[in-house]
Amino acid sequence: MNYYVDESGDPVYFNKKGKDLIKSGKVSKVFIVGYLETGDPNRITKRLRKIRNDIKNDVYLKGIPSVKKSLIHFHAKDDCVEVREKVFKAIYEMDIKVFVVVARKDPGQFRKKFNCKPSKMYEYLVEKLFENRLHLYSEIDIYFSKMGNVVRETNMKTAINQAKTIFENKWSSKNKTKIRVFVQEPSQIMPLQVVDYLLWAVNRVYERKDMRHYNYIKDKIILIQDIFDVKKYPKTYYTPKNPLDIKKMSPIDS
């Protein structure tokens, strides 16, 4: 099996002077990490290549500046509406599963729990994301989207090993799955571009109370864990049968 990991939002809390940037709206209110699971990444790649070829030959789209970037790398935040529609419609038809962890950003927690290190927060979210998902197949290749110094092969392997240990201690069962870890540019691995789109749809719910895109592809998102929504815990797990909704979760600004 192949897992493709990406993030949405940003792990920034403060400026260089230590000022809280979340309250001023200069950074995201949440940081999201999720992965796409597929046994047939080639089918995803072929589908996106077809879209890219269609875009390249579409005279109507040639005057849109962002299309040049889309021809290299689909990115939900930057793609124009016309391109975004094509990608979302393709995703709707894909045989994929997506699992997501949402972290509400709290400056006090960031200092105390993660020592103000974005890489530590990312590692923790990876542990939470995979602690119950690494024993399901005999072999798993995990592809992480490159993210500066935050996502490196060494610290992602550490997070994966910690997730395995948590599972083994919880269930007293040895995980014998062979796991390989790769850190890649999203432009080189097309399933990473698909998970970017799905996480963007979840992000829109939290940041803008926009349910439109999530509602369209919610059946692909098997699980969302809103791990720091303490007011609603334990009702912070969302599935296709219990979909995420702004009426269910605690307000993000509370």
Secondary structure, DSSP 8 states (H G I E B T S, - for coil): -EEEEEEEE----B-TT--BSTTTTSS-SEEEEEEEEES-HHHHHHHHHHHHHHHHT-GGGTT-TTHHHHTT---TTTS-HHHHHHHHHHHHT---EEEEEEEE--HHHHHHHHTT-HHHHHHHHHHHHHTTTSSSSSEEEEEEE-BTTTB-HHHHHHHHHHHHHHHHHHHT-----EEEEEEE-TTT-HHHHHHHHHHHHHHHHHHH---HHHHHHGGGEEEEEETT-TTTTTS-EE-SSS---TTTS--TT-
